[in-house]
Amino acid sequence: MDFKSSETITGPRAEDHLPHTAQAAVKIVIVGGFGVGKTTMVGAVSEIKPLTTEETMTQAGIGIDDNYGSETKTATTVAMDFGRISITERLVLYLFGTPGQERFWFLWNGLFEGALGAVVLIDTRRLEVSFDVIGRLEERGVPFVVAMNTFPDAPSYPIEDLRAALDLSEDIPIVQCDARRRASSRDVLMTLMHFLYSLTMSQAHT
Amino acid sequence: MTPPQRRRRYPKEEFTEPPRERPPQEGEEDGEEEDPKNPGRLYLLTGGGEAGERADLDLVTLIVARADAPTPTTQPEQSALLRLCQAPLSVAELSAYLNLPFSVVTVLLTELLAAELVQARAPIVRSALPDRSLLEAVMHGLQKL
């Protein structure tokens, strides 16, 4: 395993392999500003130690900014941390947390496409860093819930003030969480799933 | 205390928004985001496979080596891929373990798929109307965490 002299490949530990019965996977994306706790949340619920995948945007950006891509010779690397939760023997859930450089996530073709939904993690000390993300999710029609990661020294706003500040409609859930805690992060994901379920049910009736 | 107020973006703004990053300025071809230990890596791993011929792989497409896959005499990267996916792994995990960008892994996998050395298990994607039983399964699985 030494095809690169300077690094060796560290494969998955035996317990990090998926069973051969694993047939399909779904994904949820956790978005938010830098340092808001996305990787913490991924790590809190993941059954594997969070891993990092990356993409170089010179090629992947093609298709969205086609006419511009030819001028942009600089390769920008976007890295994402992700974790995994085995749902059943056949179904696996992947959670992607997207650090920094918000605008580039949306050039990563296939990151949001096909995702069940997204969690927008916010820090009330820097609420404005999430504005752009929320706008882009709305434009793309990606269903999302908002989770306020509670930092000890962060201002605490009533949920309805936050809803008004973020300009979110009544139906979009806003919850508090402690991204370090597994149960709390799990509850955020559960909130998203209930929200998706209600969307499905309401669509089924129209 | 009043939180800052988000101003809603309207689709029309999309056209006036500067696309991606500003063009590279003179003397800064190396993006600041580049890993300083590993600047300007070049990926010239693939022999065949012209641009646009990549298999339609998602980050969460599960890849598994075919049981009867012969020991390939292909590139070492592809051998490493085959070793890694003796049991199913997502493309994202393969990218992480190999320390290669997602698009590079998809090129390598495209060749392995064409040679029928690996199998791809397609992800379940969100459709206009997500499957209720799928959502229920995920909720049930999360409950057990």
Chai-1 contact restraints between the chains, C-beta under 6 A:
chainA,res_idxA,chainB,res_idxB,connection_type,confidence,min_distance_angstrom,max_distance_angstrom,comment,restraint_id
A,F3,B,P76,contact,1.0,0.0,6.0,A-B,restraint_1
A,I9,B,A80,contact,1.0,0.0,6.0,A-B,restraint_2
A,G11,B,L84,contact,1.0,0.0,6.0,A-B,restraint_3
A,G11,B,Y97,contact,1.0,0.0,6.0,A-B,restraint_4
A,H17,B,A87,contact,1.0,0.0,6.0,A-B,restraint_5
A,L18,B,A87,contact,1.0,0.0,6.0,A-B,restraint_6
A,L18,B,P88,contact,1.0,0.0,6.0,A-B,restraint_7
A,A22,B,L62,contact,1.0,0.0,6.0,A-B,restraint_8
A,A22,B,P88,contact,1.0,0.0,6.0,A-B,restraint_9
A,Q23,B,R121,contact,1.0,0.0,6.0,A-B,restraint_10
A,A24,B,I124,contact,1.0,0.0,6.0,A-B,restraint_11
A,A25,B,V60,contact,1.0,0.0,6.0,A-B,restraint_12
A,A25,B,L62,contact,1.0,0.0,6.0,A-B,restraint_13
A,A25,B,S90,contact,1.0,0.0,6.0,A-B,restraint_14
A,A25,B,P123,contact,1.0,0.0,6.0,A-B,restraint_15
A,V26,B,I124,contact,1.0,0.0,6.0,A-B,restraint_16
A,K27,B,V60,contact,1.0,0.0,6.0,A-B,restraint_17
A,L51,B,A96,contact,1.0,0.0,6.0,A-B,restraint_18
A,T52,B,A96,contact,1.0,0.0,6.0,A-B,restraint_19
A,T53,B,A92,contact,1.0,0.0,6.0,A-B,restraint_20
A,T53,B,S95,contact,1.0,0.0,6.0,A-B,restraint_21
A,T53,B,A96,contact,1.0,0.0,6.0,A-B,restraint_22
A,T53,B,F102,contact,1.0,0.0,6.0,A-B,restraint_23
A,E54,B,P101,contact,1.0,0.0,6.0,A-B,restraint_24
A,E55,B,P101,contact,1.0,0.0,6.0,A-B,restraint_25
A,E55,B,F102,contact,1.0,0.0,6.0,A-B,restraint_26
A,T56,B,P101,contact,1.0,0.0,6.0,A-B,restraint_27
A,Q59,B,S103,contact,1.0,0.0,6.0,A-B,restraint_28
A,A60,B,S103,contact,1.0,0.0,6.0,A-B,restraint_29
A,D65,B,P19,contact,1.0,0.0,6.0,A-B,restraint_30
A,D65,B,R20,contact,1.0,0.0,6.0,A-B,restraint_31
A,Y68,B,P19,contact,1.0,0.0,6.0,A-B,restraint_32
A,E71,B,P23,contact,1.0,0.0,6.0,A-B,restraint_33
A,T74,B,P24,contact,1.0,0.0,6.0,A-B,restraint_34
A,T74,B,G31,contact,1.0,0.0,6.0,A-B,restraint_35
A,T76,B,G31,contact,1.0,0.0,6.0,A-B,restraint_36
A,T76,B,E33,contact,1.0,0.0,6.0,A-B,restraint_37
A,T77,B,E33,contact,1.0,0.0,6.0,A-B,restraint_38
A,F82,B,A92,contact,1.0,0.0,6.0,A-B,restraint_39
A,I87,B,A137,contact,1.0,0.0,6.0,A-B,restraint_40
A,I87,B,V138,contact,1.0,0.0,6.0,A-B,restraint_41
A,I87,B,G141,contact,1.0,0.0,6.0,A-B,restraint_42
A,L91,B,A137,contact,1.0,0.0,6.0,A-B,restraint_43
A,Y94,B,V60,contact,1.0,0.0,6.0,A-B,restraint_44
A,G110,B,D58,contact,1.0,0.0,6.0,A-B,restraint_45
A,G114,B,D58,contact,1.0,0.0,6.0,A-B,restraint_46
A,G114,B,V125,contact,1.0,0.0,6.0,A-B,restraint_47
A,G114,B,R126,contact,1.0,0.0,6.0,A-B,restraint_48
A,L116,B,R126,contact,1.0,0.0,6.0,A-B,restraint_49
A,L127,B,P3,contact,1.0,0.0,6.0,A-B,restraint_50
A,L127,B,P4,contact,1.0,0.0,6.0,A-B,restraint_51
A,E128,B,P4,contact,1.0,0.0,6.0,A-B,restraint_52
A,F131,B,R6,contact,1.0,0.0,6.0,A-B,restraint_53
A,G135,B,R9,contact,1.0,0.0,6.0,A-B,restraint_54
A,P155,B,M1,contact,1.0,0.0,6.0,A-B,restraint_55
A,Y157,B,P3,contact,1.0,0.0,6.0,A-B,restraint_56
A,D161,B,P3,contact,1.0,0.0,6.0,A-B,restraint_57
A,A165,B,P3,contact,1.0,0.0,6.0,A-B,restraint_58
A,A165,B,Q5,contact,1.0,0.0,6.0,A-B,restraint_59
A,L166,B,R6,contact,1.0,0.0,6.0,A-B,restraint_60
A,D167,B,R6,contact,1.0,0.0,6.0,A-B,restraint_61
A,D167,B,R8,contact,1.0,0.0,6.0,A-B,restraint_62
A,R186,B,L142,contact,1.0,0.0,6.0,A-B,restraint_63
A,R186,B,L145,contact,1.0,0.0,6.0,A-B,restraint_64
A,L189,B,L142,contact,1.0,0.0,6.0,A-B,restraint_65
A,M190,B,L142,contact,1.0,0.0,6.0,A-B,restraint_66
A,M193,B,L135,contact,1.0,0.0,6.0,A-B,restraint_67
A,M193,B,V138,contact,1.0,0.0,6.0,A-B,restraint_68
A,M193,B,M139,contact,1.0,0.0,6.0,A-B,restraint_69
A,L196,B,L135,contact,1.0,0.0,6.0,A-B,restraint_70
A,Y197,B,L135,contact,1.0,0.0,6.0,A-B,restraint_71
A,T200,B,P130,contact,1.0,0.0,6.0,A-B,restraint_72
A,T200,B,R132,contact,1.0,0.0,6.0,A-B,restraint_73
A,Q203,B,L129,contact,1.0,0.0,6.0,A-B,restraint_74
